[in-house]
Amino acid sequence: MENKKNPQSQGRQISTQSQAKLVLDWSTSCGHCITLKELVAITNVMVDYVEMGYSKEIGDRLDKIQEHLDNKKSNPQQL
């Protein structure tokens, strides 16, 4: 039965679930306590990477995520 509320393809849904698990495992192993919003945002970047491969745009997005997480870790009271 087709889910009318979620237009994502089954392949993208599987990729999203897989990448969400990878991001959660990564954040835990690296000591990052990420918010749900951060989990979703990072997962979206990783799904784009899986679907389109590495590009300058993906690299820039990953750099911004890393910068955000580094700032959050060094200045927890400001975020």
BELSULUR-V402674 format. One record per backbone hydrogen bond with DSSP energy under -0.5 kcal/mol. CO is the residue of the C=O (numbers start at 1). NH is the residue of the N-H. E is the energy in kcal/mol with one decimal. If there is no record, write none. Layout:
# BELSULUR-V402674
{{CO	NH	E} {CO	NH	E}}
This chain:
# BELSULUR-V402674
{{2	4	-0.8} {5	7	-0.6} {9	13	-2.3} {10	14	-2.4} {11	15	-2.4} {12	16	-2.7} {13	17	-2.4} {14	18	-2.5} {15	19	-2.7} {16	20	-2.4} {17	21	-1.9} {18	22	-2.1} {19	23	-2.9} {20	24	-2.4} {21	25	-2.6} {22	26	-2.8} {23	27	-2.9} {24	28	-2.1} {25	29	-2.5} {26	30	-1.9} {27	32	-2.8} {28	31	-1.0} {31	33	-0.6} {32	34	-1.0} {35	39	-2.5} {36	40	-2.4} {37	41	-2.4} {38	42	-2.8} {39	43	-2.3} {40	44	-2.4} {41	45	-1.7} {42	46	-2.3} {43	47	-2.7} {44	48	-2.2} {45	49	-2.2} {46	50	-2.5} {47	51	-2.5} {48	52	-2.8} {49	53	-2.4} {55	59	-2.6} {56	60	-2.7} {57	61	-2.4} {58	62	-2.6} {59	63	-2.3} {60	64	-2.2} {61	65	-2.0} {62	66	-2.6} {63	67	-2.6} {64	68	-2.4} {65	69	-2.7} {66	70	-2.7} {67	71	-2.5} {68	72	-2.5} {69	73	-2.2} {70	74	-2.1} {71	75	-2.0} {75	78	-1.3} {75	79	-0.7} {76	79	-0.5}}
